[in-house]
Amino acid sequence: MKFYQKELQLKPYPRGFHLITDAIEKSLPEINQIRIGQLQVFIKHTSASLSLNENADATVRSDFESHFNMMVPENRSYYKHTFEGPDDMPAHIKASLLGASVQIPITNGKLNLGIWQGIYLCEHRNHASGRQLVLTAFGN
């Protein structure tokens, strides 16, 4: 079995949902050496998350942002963790709802995503720095 692991530093993205599939594939070309395996993508942050979803229509990503902002609003009187600004505690909640990792099958040297699937960076902060990912690919 082969194992490959790299850390990928993403550029800063504005708040919202962003396709990062291409950046991940370019950062880990060793995927093409795996016939059957898995890629795990893990984000090393607590106020951003990862998800798999629509890769063609950008309105899906803007609808995600709108819905999450309604579902987890800012400036709630019951938030105690407010030191880093009104978007911080909601960002932690959103990140917990979506999760810190995604796992994708690798088949014949390529990510085996559905035709309309892409990997999202879900940026929940207004002014975040670049996010750091750990990419781990393994298989035969």
PyMOL commands that set and color helices and strands:
alter all, ss='L'
color gray80, all
select helices_A, chain A and resi 21-27+29-33+58-71+88-98
alter helices_A, ss='H'
color red, helices_A
select strands_A, chain A and resi 2-9+16-19+36-43+48-54+101-107+110-111+117-123+132-139
alter strands_A, ss='S'
color yellow, strands_A
deselect
rebuild
show_as cartoon
